[in-house]
Amino acid sequence: MNSEHMILGVALTNSFGAHPAAWRLPHVNPEAYTDIDVTVEHARTAERGGLQFVFIADRLFLHGDLAVSNPLFNMDPIVTLSAVAQATERIGLAGTASTSFFEPYLLARQLKTLDVISNGRVGWNAVPSFEPDAFANFGKEPPAREKKYERLHEVMQVVQALWGSWGYEAGKPDQQGRYADPAHVKPVNLYGTQVGTRGPLPVPPSEQGQPVIIMPASSGYGLQAAVMYADIIIAMPSSIEEGRAQRQAIRQAAAQAGRNPEDIKYLAFAGFTTGDTERDALDTRLALDAHTDIRGPLARLSAYLGLQQQLTRPDEPLTTAQLTAVQAHPQDARSIRAVELAHAGWSPRDILAHAVFDPYPSVVGTAGQVADHLQEWFKAGAADGFMLNFDDFSTEIGNFVEQVIPVLRERGIFHNTYEGKTLRDHVGVPPQYGVNPRITTGPQ
Ligand SMILES: Cc1cc2nc3c(=O)[nH]c(=O)nc-3n(C[C@H](O)[C@H](O)[C@H](O)COP(=O)(O)O)c2cc1C
């Protein structure tokens, strides 16, 4: 992994795409939620483009109003990735598993087994759950914030201790009669306030030792935990300035925690819809937006444009009087963008089709515009790479691979091919096996 190259992961959180209407498009298989072949195909397309990993977020409850939408998350990320592992060779496989419910022995076992059978391609997005609906599914009430993070710390340390409990020194099976050297497959006897384990975990090292750890960007307790354990931090900054500031804050906190800041990769979420022209890309987005009620977004847009009155002509550019009245909220990247688009002469419907209200910065445009966005953020130090989101996986992952990846390669900011075999190689993070000694002995 060369630091001149950006890291690209693709979010395959559900089977259809990031747009809630993707499942309704005529070319989309509406049963993709339960059809593993569809997810496998998306992962293979991403692998063809040399993307470093696929990523599956998770919520432990039914998310999405089934009367109008598909379930918004995967049936089960780890089981799904096991199937994807068998159908792919190089691409990394990152899945979310909550630290709030499962016993660390079970988490350690499933994740490391997946890492072994995929030849070292696994990433674990370790998140503490916070939604009452998730806790209800385990017959529980959400705990206080400090208890939630206390459990997270204990789970992270117990899982990693279990991962390291079958030492490299145990060796390979010797058919003369010794399968492994038991002196190096040892109990860990690690007990916290909320979880604990005896060990050992009967899973030998994978090709990358143990899974790469991913954690979401957060502040306070979350930041403190992420800089202790994470190899990759994923985030949703809304502007280059915010991304740069958050990345810097993480690098600083990592150094204070005794880490080399270079060992933590900061990835920003971004969304893309590509077309041969900007108009084509907007029309693709409009075909999806047509399935949603525009009244709410229009009301929100008038507020973001700083207008007192509602926008009543969604297909006409703003009038001169309206353009004189618009005013961006200086602190809000979405408002600034909406005002820019209004001044450029786009109609309210087209401004919305530019994805101004997506939860992360999005580009609806040509491959060159998409590449410009990625390059600008990367070169500005606002991210080490990106978590790519696509409205409609069935077309957009392929478009990105065929149209955007060649531009990034031409500009020298994306690798030509996988240089190594494991996810750790793909993202350029150092080896680790078991609990990082820094955690038990303090900064060196
Ligand atoms: C980029 C990003 C991705 C996240 N992915 C998930 C996820 O897949 N599942 C989940 O339950 N929470 C996810 N979260 C939420 C975090 O786990 C965390 O609960 C949230 O950021 C609130 O943090 P706090 O508890 O420190 O307030 C994500 C957060 C961010 C910023």
The ligand as an SDF file (V2000), in Angstrom:
LIG
                    3D

 31 33  0  0  0  0  0  0  0  0999 V2000
  -19.6010    6.2580    9.6780 C   0  0  0  0  0  0  0  0  0  0  0  0
  -20.4080    5.6000   10.7610 C   0  0  0  0  0  0  0  0  0  0  0  0
  -20.8410    4.2780   10.5950 C   0  0  0  0  0  0  0  0  0  0  0  0
  -21.6030    3.6470   11.5830 C   0  0  0  0  0  0  0  0  0  0  0  0
  -22.0370    2.3640   11.3890 N   0  0  0  0  0  0  0  0  0  0  0  0
  -22.8440    1.7820   12.3230 C   0  0  0  0  0  0  0  0  0  0  0  0
  -23.3790    0.4660   12.1290 C   0  0  0  0  0  0  0  0  0  0  0  0
  -23.1460   -0.1820   11.1100 O   0  0  0  0  0  0  0  0  0  0  0  0
  -24.1800   -0.0380   13.0950 N   0  0  0  0  0  0  0  0  0  0  0  0
  -24.4720    0.6430   14.2500 C   0  0  0  0  0  0  0  0  0  0  0  0
  -25.1970    0.1130   15.0880 O   0  0  0  0  0  0  0  0  0  0  0  0
  -23.9790    1.8830   14.4520 N   0  0  0  0  0  0  0  0  0  0  0  0
  -23.1930    2.4600   13.5320 C   0  0  0  0  0  0  0  0  0  0  0  0
  -22.7100    3.7310   13.7370 N   0  0  0  0  0  0  0  0  0  0  0  0
  -23.0730    4.4320   15.0060 C   0  0  0  0  0  0  0  0  0  0  0  0
  -21.9640    4.3270   16.0400 C   0  0  0  0  0  0  0  0  0  0  0  0
  -21.7720    2.9990   16.4370 O   0  0  0  0  0  0  0  0  0  0  0  0
  -22.2750    5.1230   17.3270 C   0  0  0  0  0  0  0  0  0  0  0  0
  -23.2630    4.4810   18.0620 O   0  0  0  0  0  0  0  0  0  0  0  0
  -22.7630    6.4880   17.0320 C   0  0  0  0  0  0  0  0  0  0  0  0
  -21.7710    7.1380   16.2670 O   0  0  0  0  0  0  0  0  0  0  0  0
  -23.0710    7.2600   18.3330 C   0  0  0  0  0  0  0  0  0  0  0  0
  -21.8890    7.3670   19.0580 O   0  0  0  0  0  0  0  0  0  0  0  0
  -21.9040    7.6800   20.6330 P   0  0  0  0  0  0  0  0  0  0  0  0
  -22.4560    6.4830   21.3100 O   0  0  0  0  0  0  0  0  0  0  0  0
  -20.4730    7.8930   20.9680 O   0  0  0  0  0  0  0  0  0  0  0  0
  -22.7640    8.8620   20.8100 O   0  0  0  0  0  0  0  0  0  0  0  0
  -21.9450    4.3630   12.7610 C   0  0  0  0  0  0  0  0  0  0  0  0
  -21.4930    5.6880   12.9320 C   0  0  0  0  0  0  0  0  0  0  0  0
  -20.7370    6.3090   11.9430 C   0  0  0  0  0  0  0  0  0  0  0  0
  -20.2570    7.7340   12.1500 C   0  0  0  0  0  0  0  0  0  0  0  0
  1  2  1  0
  2  3  1  0
  2 30  2  0
  3  4  2  0
  4  5  1  0
  4 28  1  0
  5  6  2  0
  6  7  1  0
  6 13  1  0
  7  8  2  0
  7  9  1  0
  9 10  1  0
 10 11  2  0
 10 12  1  0
 12 13  2  0
 13 14  1  0
 14 15  1  0
 14 28  1  0
 15 16  1  0
 16 17  1  0
 16 18  1  0
 18 19  1  0
 18 20  1  0
 20 21  1  0
 20 22  1  0
 22 23  1  0
 23 24  1  0
 24 25  2  0
 24 26  1  0
 24 27  1  0
 28 29  2  0
 29 30  1  0
 30 31  1  0
M  END
$$$$
